Amino acid sequence: MAMRRRTLVLVEEAAGHPFRRSLPPHVLAGSDPQLVPRKGAISLKDVREFLMAYCAAFLAVSVFIS
């Protein structure tokens, strides 16, 4: 049985992931990469929620210790 060597870079647009190829066209129509927010972007809401959780955990531990 001969081993077939596959390249890591896809050279054809049709050679995509099997799951992505199985999706209907209307699902992929809204997948514009420019509209997706960056993964590293931190919003003010994220900071606020983190501080609320941090303060709640700090208060709970302080009450438990005292």
C-alpha positions in Angstrom: 0.0 0.0 0.0 1.6 3.3 -1.1 1.5 6.2 1.2 0.2 9.4 -0.4 1.9 12.6 0.7 -0.5 15.5 1.3 0.6 19.1 1.2 -0.2 21.4 4.1 -1.3 24.3 2.0 -4.5 24.1 0.0 -3.9 25.1 -3.6 -7.5 24.9 -4.8 -10.5 26.7 -3.4 -12.6 23.5 -3.7 -10.1 21.6 -1.5 -11.5 22.7 1.8 -12.5 20.9 5.0 -15.2 18.2 4.5 -17.5 19.7 7.1 -17.3 23.1 5.5 -18.0 21.7 2.1 -21.1 19.9 3.4 -22.7 23.2 4.7 -25.4 24.8 2.6 -24.5 28.0 0.7 -26.7 30.3 2.8 -24.7 29.4 5.9 -21.4 30.4 4.3 -22.8 33.6 2.7 -22.5 35.6 5.9 -18.9 34.5 6.8 -17.0 37.6 5.8 -13.7 37.5 7.7 -13.6 41.3 7.9 -16.8 41.4 9.9 -15.6 39.0 12.6 -14.1 40.8 15.6 -10.5 40.2 16.4 -9.8 37.5 18.9 -7.6 39.8 21.0 -10.0 42.7 21.2 -11.1 43.4 24.8 -14.2 45.5 25.3 -15.2 47.7 28.2 -17.9 45.2 29.0 -15.3 42.4 29.3 -13.3 44.4 31.8 -16.4 45.3 33.8 -17.5 41.7 34.0 -14.0 40.6 35.0 -13.8 43.2 37.8 -17.3 42.2 39.1 -16.3 38.6 39.3 -13.0 39.4 40.9 -14.6 41.6 43.6 -17.3 39.0 44.3 -14.7 36.2 44.7 -12.5 38.4 46.9 -15.4 39.3 49.1 -16.5 35.7 49.4 -13.0 34.5 50.4 -12.6 37.4 52.8 -15.9 36.6 54.5 -15.0 32.9 54.6 -11.6 33.6 56.3 -12.9 36.0 58.9 
